[in-house]
Amino acid sequence: MVAVTAAAVLTVLPTACGTTDSWVESTASDGWPAQYGNASNSSFVDLPGAEALRLDWVRSVKGELAAQVALGSGEYLAANAQTESGCSLMVWEADNEGRQRWCTRLWQGGGLTSPLFDGFDNVYIGQPGALLSFPFTQWIRWRQPVIGLPLTPRIVAPGQLLVVTHLGQVLVFDTHRGTLEGTPLDLVEGVDPTDSGRGLADCGQGRPACPVAAAPAYSPANGLIVVSLWEPGAEAPVLVGLRYRQDQKPMLSREWTSTAVGGGPFASPVVSDDGETVYVNGRDDRLWALDADDGSAKWSVALGYQPQTPPSVSPDGLVIAGGGPDAKLTAVRDDGDAGEVVWTRDDVEPLATSSWAGTDVAYTVARDGERGMALLAFDPEDGRSLNRYPLPNAEGYPVGVSIGHDRRVVTATSAGRVYAFAPA
């Protein structure tokens, strides 16, 4: 009996053993990993949102913000501030009145990029001329030089980090070691590699001296990377489609260039859940949908205002148009070969991109009176208001709404005030 059991064990062991390395490969956090949420920039999380909230705490970064805060898989919040002195990159405890966990100072000028959290709460962040990674403590894991400012980085495959700089350099790094994977791709020729701050002043308004002014979108469905590119000497920016192939050489390739968007694209593009459609705002007051295969136009819809921020998109193709001054809260249904405006709120002026928590609740920051701002919870199917929460002493403009895995909602303003709401 003993011999039979031992033999059985010996037979089972070789088939039971195998590599378990996959669990250590970095993936995006299950909170709000970075600007516009997931890598496709959809600003959508598959999580039932809270219709009723309560203001939990308010803190200041003691400087300015130009990008959303990121939320990790635990309880951490990261903000990339621009400050006169002291710390600029800050990690706080979102569930503990914003208590500071750690902070450090980055080279200033990189406020356009948001931090990225992976599933282990490691932080990835760009500064002019370099990409850095921090563990959940403040000591640097690794630091690598790049040409330009790395815009919001994205994890495109387990352990693979995509970076596009404002000067058009496209790179992939190993998330753990910080080593370069494959060969970088340059979208702009003749860039001075020693001047990583060139053109940064034009990025905030999407002007010509900044070749890539907005974070790229990536589709895990087909490896498509979409970048807004203003080439030197061109009259308007274009959209460029790149392909990422993890196990091939070259790893990165340029697939198409699209001039379909009227006046050129403005703000970040968004890729649909199935990877087949690219949504972007044009400089012609229209929302555009492009074919992801070649960048050709599928349809466009007149909005009646110029969006300053990207749209947000649900997996079933309902698009909430971007926000900005004089904007109207508007939803457009993608019917394949046409876009249909399904509702518009003339009484709501959204100042930021709307963020979805599932298909029943979305949030944006809207104008409240002449000078104030309020966090608005609304039903994305019909635009009906669910709740409205004034933001005390809000100044500047909102930089977006982040949704945590615990259903917390965090928004912030360019003047550096961060507002954290908890489910009521």
N, C-alpha and C positions, 0 to 999 in steps of 0.2 A: 504493500500500500504506500509506504514511504517512497519507494523507488518510482512508482507511477506518478506520484505527486511532483517529485523533483523533476522528472522528465517533462511533465506538463508545464511546470514553471519555466524550465529552460526553453521550451518551445515558444512560450508566450513572450518572454522578455525581448527578443530581438524585434518583434513586430510592434511592441508597445513603446520602444524607445524611439526617439526622433528629435529633431531640432525644435527648440522652443524660442529661438532668437526673435521671432516675429513680434513678440509682445513688447520688446524694447524699442522697436522702430517708432519714431515720432509720427503722430497724426495730429490733426487740429483738435483743439480743446472742444469739449461738448458744451461750452458756454457760448460766448460771442467772441470767436477767436481773434478777430481783427476788424478793421474798417469794412462796413457793409456785410458783416457776418461771414459767410462761407466764401470759398475761393471763386465762385461764379459771380459774386457781388449781388446776389439776389435779395439780401436783407430779409431772408425768410428762415425761421427755425421751426422744425416740426415739433412744437411744444404747445400744449393748451395754455393760452395766455390768461392773465388775471384781468378781469374787467374792472374790479375795484382794487385800488392801490392806496397806500398811505406813504407820505413823505417820511423816510426813515432818517436821513441825514443829509447835510449840505457841507461841502468842503471846498476850499480854494487851492489851486495849484500854485498860487502866488506868481502867476505869469499868464501866458496866453496859450490857447489850444487851437489847433486847426484840423484835428482829426478825432474821430470817435475814441472813446476808451474801449479797451479790450477786457473781456471777462474770461477767467480760466475755468478749468474743470473742477477746481476746488472752490475757494471763496475769495480768490484774489482778483483785483482790478488793476490794470496798468494804464498809465496816461503818459503821453509824450508831450511835455510842456516846453515852451520857450520862456526862459527866465533870465533876469538880469544877472543873478548870481545864485550860488547854491545848487541844489538838486534840480534836475529837469525831467529825467525819467523816474517815475514814481510807481511803486507797487503798494497798494493798500488792501486792507481786509474789508471786503464789501459788506460782510455780515456783522461787522464790529465797529459801526459808526465811522467807517473809513480810516481806521487806525493804520498808520504807516508801517508796512512790513520792512521795506528798505527803499533806498533811493540812491541815485548817482547822477553825475552831470555828464551829458553828452556834448559833443561839439555842436554849437547852435547853428540854426539855419535849416534844420530838417523837420520842422513842425508839420509838414504836409503828410508825413507818413505815420501810420498808427503802429503800435506794438502788435506783435502776433504771439499768442499763447499756443503752445502745443498741449497734448493731453497730460504731460507730466508737469505742467505749469512752468516750463522753460520759456523764456522770453526772447524773441528775435526782433531787432530794431535797427533801422538805418540812421546814419548820420552822414553829412557830406564826406564822401571819400571812403566810407567803410560800412560794413555790415557786422553787427555784434550779436552774440548770444549770451544770455545770463541764465543760470539755474534759478531755483526759487529763493536763492540768496543773492546778494548783490555782486558776487565775484564773477568776473568774466569767464565764460566757458571757452569762447574763441572769438577772434576778431580777424576779418579778412578785408583787404583793400578792394575797392571797386571804383569805377569811373563815374562820378556823379553821386546824386542822392538816391539810395535805394528806396523806391516807393513801397507801399505796404507789401511785405513778403507773403507768399502763400505756400502751403504744403501741398504739392501736386501728386505725391505718392508717398507711402510710408518711408520716412527717412530722407525725403527729397524736398528741398526748399527752393522755390522759384523766386528770383529777384529781377525786377526791371528797374533800371535807374532813370532819372529824369533826362539824362543825356543819351539814352537809347541803348545801353548795354544790357543784354539779357543773359543771365547766368543761372545755373543750378548748383546748389551746395548740398553736401551731406550734413544733415541736421546735427549729428552727434560730434563729428570731427571738424566740421567747418571746411572740409576739403572740397575743391572744385570738381564737379562731375561733368564730364563731357567738355565740349569746347564752347566758349561764350559766343554769342551772336551779337553783332553790332548793327543797329538799325540806322545809325548816322555815321557817315564817314568823316574823317579828319578831325575828330574830337581830341582836344588837348587832354591827355590823361592826368596832367598835373593840376588842372583847374576844375576841381569837382564842384565848385560853387557857381560856375558860370550859368547864368540864366535863371537861377533860383527865384529871383524877384518876379519873374514873369509867370511862374507856375501857378500861383494862387488864382490868377484870373485867366489862365489858359491862353497866354499870349505867345507870339512867335518865337521868342528867345528860349523858351522852354520846350524842347522837342517832345517829351512825354510828361504831361502835366497831371495825369490821373492814374490811379492804381489799375493794373490790368485785370482782366477777368479770365478765369480758367475753368474749363469744363472737364470733370473727371470722366464723363461719358465717352469722350472721343479724343482727349488730349489737346483740345483747341485752346490757344491763348490769344486773346484779343487785346490789342494795344492801340490807343489813340496816339498818333504821331504827327507832329508838325515838322516837316523836313525843312532844312535851311533854304530860304529863298522862295518857298511855296506860298501861294496866296491863302491857303486854308489847310487845316489839318485833315488827315485821312485816317481810316481804320486799317490796321494791319492784322492779318490772321497768321499765327505761327502754330507749329505743331510740335508737341512734346512727345517723344517716344523713349521711354525709360531704358529699354534694352537694345537700342539701335544706335548706329553711328551714321550721320550725326544725330545727337539727342534732340537738338533744336533745329528747325528748318522754317523758312519763310514760305507760306502757302499762297497768300493772296493780299492784294491791296485794294481797298474800296474807296471810291470817291462818291458813293451813292448818297451820303447824308448831306442834306442841303446846308450849305455854309460850313460844313465840317462838323465833326462831333464835339460835344461839350460835356465835360465831366466823365466819369468812368463808364465803360460799357458793362452790360449785364448779359450773361449767357443763360438760356433756358435750362430747365432741369434735365431735359433729354439731349441737350447739346446741339440742337438743330437750329436755334434762332438766337440772334444777337439783338438786344434792345439797347438803344442809345438815344440821347437827346441831341437834336441838331441845333445849330445856331440860327435856325429859321423858325423857331417857336413850334417845332413839330417833334413828336415822338416817332422814332423810326424802328422798324423791325427788318433785320437783314438775314439772308440765308447764310448759315454758318459754313456751308461748303465752299462758297466763292465770294461772299460779301455783297452779293446783289440784293437790291431792295425787294422786300416782300410787300410792305405797305408803310404808309406814314399817316399820322393823324395830327391835325392842327389843334394845338392846346390853347391858343389865345394868350399865351404868356411865354417868357423865356425861362425854362427851368435852370437853376444853378446847381442842382444836385442830381444824382442818378435816379432812375426809376427803381422800384422794387417789384419783384415778380414771384407769384405763387407757382407751385409745380403744375397747376392746371391752366396756366396761361392768363391769369388776371394780373394786369399791370397797374400799379399805382404810380401815376406820373410824379416826377421829381418836384422839389419845392424851391422856394426862393421868394424874393420880394414880388408882390402882386400875383403870386401863384394862386391857383384854385385847386382844392383837393379833388382829384379826378381819377376815375378808374376806367381802364380800356381793356376790353376783352379781345384776345388774339383768336380770330376765327380762321387762321391759316393764310388766306390770301387777302385778308382785310382786317383792319382794326376797328372795333366798335366802341364808342364812348357809352358806357353803361350807366354812369351817374357822375354828377359834378356837384360839389358844394361851393356855391358862390359866397357863402357866409363864412368860410374857413380859409385862411391864408396860411398854408403849410410852409414853414421856413426851412424844413429839412426833409431828407428822404424818409419815407415811412418804413417802419420795421414791423414785420409780421411775426406773430406768435401763433402758429397754426393758421387755419383758415377762418377763424371766428373773431379774432382780435388783432388789431394793428395799432401802432402808436406813431405819432409824429409830434413835433413841436410847432405850435401855431401862434400867430400873433394874438395877443390878449390886450385889447384896448389900443391906445395909441402907441405906447412904448413897451408894454409888458409882453411876456411870453408864457405859454401854458403847455403842459404835456396833455395831449388829447388821445384818449383811447376811443377807437371807433370800430364799427363793423365793416370790414372791407367789402362785403358783398353788396351793401347798399349805401355805405357812407354814413350811416346813422351814428351819432355820438353816443358813446357809452358812459364816459366820464371825462371830466376836465380838471386839471390840477395846475393852478398858477405856480410859476417858478419864482420864489421870492428874490427880489433884487437882481433879476436877470438882466445882463447887459451884453452888448455885442450881438452875435448871431449864434444860433445853435449849431453844433457840429455833429449831431446825429443822436440816435437812440439805440442803446445796446440792451439785449435781453439775455438774462442769465439762465443757466440750467435749473435754478431754483425759482424761476419766474420773477426774479427781481428785474426791475427796469431802471436803467441808468442813462441819464442824459447830461450834457455839459454845454457850456457856451464858450465862445471865443475869448471872452474876458476871464476864463479860467475857473468858473464855478461849476462844481460837479454836484448833481442832484440824484440821490439814490432813493428809489421807491421800492417798497416791499408789498407783497400781496396783502390786502386788508383782511 
